[in-house]
Amino acid sequence: MTWIRVISTKVAKPLLYGCETNCFVTYVNKLTNAARSKSGFIESDSHWKGDKYDTIVSISTWSSKESWDNWLKSQTRDTIYKKHESVI
């Protein structure tokens, strides 16, 4: 079986630094936790880019492109995004 790795970059809106950074981190953590429950999810690592704490790069591993596509188009992912779109 061939795994795929997906690199995604998430950027906080410019006015969301300091205390609001927690909302950005919460968004990324909720995405990761929800993805863990999806079929085909293997693992994910997230890393800050730079020293402004406004960009997170996540690398997730999925068992197949189909599994990734299912997550990408899922209602769960969309709901999390809509709840946090003010920070991204």
Stockholm file with secondary structure:
# STOCKHOLM 1.0

chainA/1-88         MTWIRVISTKVAKPLLYGCETNCFVTYVNKLTNAARSKSGFIESDSHWKGDKYDTIVSISTWSSKESWDNWLKSQTRDTIYKKHESVI
#=GR chainA/1-88 SS CCCEEEEEEEECCTTCCGGGHHHHHHHHHHHHHHHHTSTTEEEEEEEECSSSSCEEEEEEEESCHHHHHHHHTCHHHHHHHHHHTTTC
#=GC SS_cons        CCCEEEEEEEECCTTCCGGGHHHHHHHHHHHHHHHHTSTTEEEEEEEECSSSSCEEEEEEEESCHHHHHHHHTCHHHHHHHHHHTTTC
//
